[in-house]
Amino acid sequence: MKERYSSITQFLFALGLVMLAAPLSAQYFRQSSYWKTQRQEVSLGFGISNFLGELGGRNQIGSPFVWDLELSQTRPAAHFDFRYYIAQKMALRARATYGVLAGNDNLTSEPFRQNRNLSFKSDIYEFSLVYEFHLYKEELGHMYDLRGVQGTKSSRVGFYFFAGVGGFYFDPKAQLQNTWVRLKPLGTEGQGLPGGAEEYNNLQVCIPMGVGVRKAISKTLSAGLELQYTKTFTDYIDDVSTNYYDNDAIRGAHGDVAGFLADPSLGVGPLYEYGLDPTAAGQQRGDSDDLDAYIFLKAQVHYKLIKYKSGSKKYRTRIRRQKIVF
């Protein structure tokens, strides 16, 4: 009898250990820090840029948002960045971006902008630091995978959004007789002259924000697509912001080229029929209340820099063979 009681006791004790081990094991997998071995990542991106401001755009008054986009002024863009995951779904990203922005009034039929006839092009060099939140992470293999056991499949597609701060450099130019002329030194709105606009700084602060998708290709490689909208605090990316200045004074101070590029208007439009000159000194040239903005749309390749916790060859082999990402 004692032996039977002892056997039952041993069985119940063993069963209790198994039941206790099951949740502990599940808890271990749910709280695994395996993602920390891949928390550093570098990325390359190539795509397009577009300007949102006074020049060019749709057949309406200029706007710094996407509905004023002029697709024909799309230009190339590229970036390189470094990403560090501070948590499994949160990362900090430092990025260096190069792009080209352009705008041209002759692409719109809006009467004021068409008569104004201004145009520009500018290289953009942007450096930013942003916070990323990954709503979904792209992963390979199966969730809670044990060797030889098929579990729930993880998603190969990830989605994230981001926002941060940055700085950028720009230098607007206009084309004259097949030559690109820098506009800032010309003082096209009377900068440096009595009563003229204030001189602007080529280095400005910006707020980049946007969304992206990623798809896992291998344990270390992913590809994706990202859309970035950049809010700026300047209205002079296109060298247009305030009012027309006395053109004779501009010519006297900076020469005939400055006078022409400050006001290359066509002299057409309904106002001229009433004897009014919309480009006379003091008339509106731009809108300083609508600050400039720009967008980037880029395809990306991401490469994870795997960090092993140990120099052990056995540990490295186990990490390489593991099919899951926690």
SERO-266466 format. One record per residue (C-alpha): y, x, z; chain. Coordinates in steps of 0.2 Angstrom, whole numbers. Each point is the difference from the previous one (the first is absolute). Example, Ala and Ser with C-alpha at 12.3 -4.5 7.8 and 13.67 -1.06 7.14 Angstrom:
# residues 2
> -22|62|39|A;
> 17|6|-3|A;
This chain:
# residues 326
> 0|0|0|A;
> 12|14|5|A;
> -4|9|-17|A;
> 4|-16|-10|A;
> 16|-2|10|A;
> 4|18|-3|A;
> -3|-2|-19|A;
> 11|-16|-1|A;
> 14|9|9|A;
> -1|15|-12|A;
> 1|-11|-15|A;
> 15|-10|7|A;
> 9|17|4|A;
> -4|7|-18|A;
> 6|-17|-7|A;
> 16|1|10|A;
> 4|18|-6|A;
> -3|-6|-19|A;
> 12|-15|3|A;
> 13|11|8|A;
> -1|14|-13|A;
> 3|-12|-15|A;
> 18|-5|5|A;
> 3|18|5|A;
> -6|6|-17|A;
> 10|-14|-9|A;
> 16|4|10|A;
> -2|19|-5|A;
> 0|-4|-18|A;
> 15|-12|1|A;
> 10|13|10|A;
> -5|15|-10|A;
> 13|13|-4|A;
> -8|5|-16|A;
> 16|-4|-9|A;
> 9|15|8|A;
> -10|12|-10|A;
> 10|-7|-15|A;
> 17|-3|7|A;
> 9|12|-11|A;
> 2|-4|-19|A;
> 10|6|-15|A;
> 5|-11|-15|A;
> 7|2|-17|A;
> 9|-14|-9|A;
> 6|-3|-18|A;
> 9|-15|-7|A;
> 17|-8|-4|A;
> 17|-3|8|A;
> 14|-12|-3|A;
> 18|-3|5|A;
> 7|-15|8|A;
> 19|0|0|A;
> 16|-4|-10|A;
> -5|7|-17|A;
> -12|-8|-12|A;
> -12|-13|7|A;
> -2|-18|-5|A;
> 13|-11|-9|A;
> 9|-4|17|A;
> 11|9|13|A;
> -8|15|7|A;
> -12|-1|15|A;
> -9|13|10|A;
> -16|-10|1|A;
> -15|-1|-12|A;
> 5|-15|-10|A;
> 14|11|-8|A;
> -14|12|-6|A;
> 3|8|-18|A;
> -17|5|-6|A;
> 6|10|-15|A;
> 9|12|13|A;
> -17|4|8|A;
> -2|19|3|A;
> -13|12|7|A;
> -3|4|18|A;
> -12|11|10|A;
> -3|4|18|A;
> -10|11|12|A;
> -4|-5|18|A;
> -9|4|16|A;
> -7|-14|11|A;
> -6|1|19|A;
> -9|-15|8|A;
> 6|-2|17|A;
> -12|-15|2|A;
> -14|-7|-10|A;
> 11|-11|-10|A;
> 17|8|3|A;
> 7|16|-8|A;
> 16|10|-2|A;
> 4|6|-17|A;
> 12|14|-6|A;
> 4|-1|-19|A;
> 10|9|-13|A;
> 4|-10|-16|A;
> 8|4|-16|A;
> 6|-14|-12|A;
> 13|-4|-13|A;
> 11|-15|1|A;
> 10|-7|-15|A;
> 11|-15|-5|A;
> 10|-6|-15|A;
> 12|-14|-2|A;
> -4|-2|-18|A;
> -17|-7|4|A;
> 7|-17|7|A;
> 10|-14|-8|A;
> 9|-4|16|A;
> 18|0|-6|A;
> 8|11|13|A;
> -13|13|1|A;
> -2|1|-19|A;
> 18|3|-2|A;
> 1|13|14|A;
> -13|10|-10|A;
> -4|13|14|A;
> -16|10|0|A;
> -8|13|11|A;
> -16|10|4|A;
> -4|9|16|A;
> -14|11|7|A;
> -6|-6|17|A;
> -7|12|13|A;
> -6|-10|15|A;
> -8|6|17|A;
> -7|-14|11|A;
> -9|-2|17|A;
> -8|-17|1|A;
> -12|-10|11|A;
> -15|-8|-8|A;
> -11|-14|6|A;
> -17|-2|-8|A;
> -4|-18|1|A;
> -17|4|-9|A;
> -7|17|-1|A;
> -11|5|-15|A;
> -17|6|6|A;
> -17|5|-7|A;
> -17|-4|5|A;
> -5|-13|14|A;
> 8|-5|16|A;
> -9|5|15|A;
> -13|10|-11|A;
> -15|7|8|A;
> -11|11|-10|A;
> -11|-10|-11|A;
> 8|-17|6|A;
> 10|-10|-12|A;
> 15|-9|9|A;
> 15|-9|-5|A;
> 9|8|-15|A;
> 17|7|3|A;
> 14|-3|-12|A;
> 4|13|-14|A;
> 18|-7|-2|A;
> 14|3|12|A;
> 17|-8|2|A;
> 16|7|9|A;
> 18|-2|2|A;
> 13|13|6|A;
> 19|2|4|A;
> 10|15|6|A;
> 15|11|-2|A;
> 4|13|-13|A;
> 14|10|-9|A;
> 3|2|-18|A;
> 11|10|-12|A;
> 7|-7|-16|A;
> 13|6|-13|A;
> 5|-13|-13|A;
> 3|5|-18|A;
> 6|-8|-16|A;
> -4|4|-18|A;
> 14|5|-11|A;
> -3|6|-18|A;
> -18|5|5|A;
> 5|9|15|A;
> -3|-5|18|A;
> 16|1|10|A;
> 1|0|19|A;
> 10|-15|6|A;
> 5|4|18|A;
> 12|15|-5|A;
> 9|-12|-12|A;
> 6|-12|14|A;
> -3|-15|-11|A;
> 7|-12|14|A;
> 15|11|5|A;
> -9|11|13|A;
> 11|13|6|A;
> 16|-9|-7|A;
> 13|-10|10|A;
> -7|-17|4|A;
> -17|4|-9|A;
> -17|-3|7|A;
> -8|11|13|A;
> -11|14|-7|A;
> -18|-3|3|A;
> -14|11|6|A;
> -15|5|-11|A;
> -11|0|15|A;
> -4|-17|8|A;
> -11|-9|12|A;
> -13|-13|-6|A;
> -13|-12|7|A;
> -16|0|-10|A;
> -12|-14|2|A;
> -14|-8|-10|A;
> -19|-4|-1|A;
> -15|9|-7|A;
> -18|-2|-4|A;
> -14|13|0|A;
> -18|1|-6|A;
> -13|12|7|A;
> -8|11|-13|A;
> -9|12|12|A;
> 0|5|18|A;
> 15|11|-3|A;
> 8|-7|-16|A;
> 10|-17|-2|A;
> 11|-7|-14|A;
> 13|-13|1|A;
> 16|-8|-6|A;
> 16|-1|10|A;
> 17|-10|-2|A;
> 15|7|9|A;
> 17|-8|2|A;
> 14|12|6|A;
> 16|-7|8|A;
> 14|12|0|A;
> 17|0|9|A;
> 10|6|-15|A;
> 7|-9|-16|A;
> 3|15|-10|A;
> -17|5|-7|A;
> 7|-6|-16|A;
> 17|6|3|A;
> 7|-18|0|A;
> 6|-9|16|A;
> 18|-6|2|A;
> 15|-2|-12|A;
> 7|7|-16|A;
> 13|14|3|A;
> 15|4|-10|A;
> -9|8|-16|A;
> 16|10|-5|A;
> -1|8|18|A;
> -18|4|-2|A;
> 3|8|-17|A;
> 14|10|7|A;
> -10|6|15|A;
> -17|3|-8|A;
> 2|-1|-19|A;
> -4|-11|-15|A;
> -19|0|4|A;
> 3|-7|17|A;
> 12|-13|-6|A;
> -13|-6|-13|A;
> -15|-1|12|A;
> 10|-9|13|A;
> 4|-14|-12|A;
> -10|0|-17|A;
> 2|-19|-1|A;
> -2|-9|-16|A;
> 15|-11|1|A;
> -10|-16|-3|A;
> -2|-16|10|A;
> 8|-16|5|A;
> 14|7|11|A;
> 7|10|-15|A;
> 3|-17|-9|A;
> 13|-4|14|A;
> 8|17|0|A;
> -9|6|15|A;
> -7|17|2|A;
> -15|0|11|A;
> -1|20|1|A;
> 19|2|5|A;
> 4|10|15|A;
> -5|-10|16|A;
> -13|-11|-9|A;
> -18|0|6|A;
> -11|13|-7|A;
> -14|-2|12|A;
> -5|-9|16|A;
> 0|11|16|A;
> -8|-14|10|A;
> -16|1|-10|A;
> -7|17|4|A;
> -12|8|-12|A;
> -19|0|1|A;
> -15|7|-10|A;
> -18|-3|-1|A;
> -16|11|-3|A;
> -17|-6|-7|A;
> -13|14|1|A;
> -18|3|-2|A;
> -7|11|14|A;
> -14|11|4|A;
> -4|4|18|A;
> -11|14|7|A;
> -5|0|18|A;
> 0|17|9|A;
> -16|-1|10|A;
> 1|9|17|A;
> -17|4|9|A;
> -1|0|18|A;
> -12|14|1|A;
> -4|15|-10|A;
> -19|-5|2|A;
> -8|-1|-17|A;
> -11|-14|7|A;
> 15|-10|4|A;
> 9|2|-16|A;
> -16|-5|-9|A;
> -1|-16|10|A;
> 18|-4|-4|A;
> -2|2|-18|A;
> -16|-11|0|A;
> 8|-14|10|A;
> 3|-15|-11|A;
> 12|-10|11|A;
> 18|2|5|A;
> 5|-7|16|A;
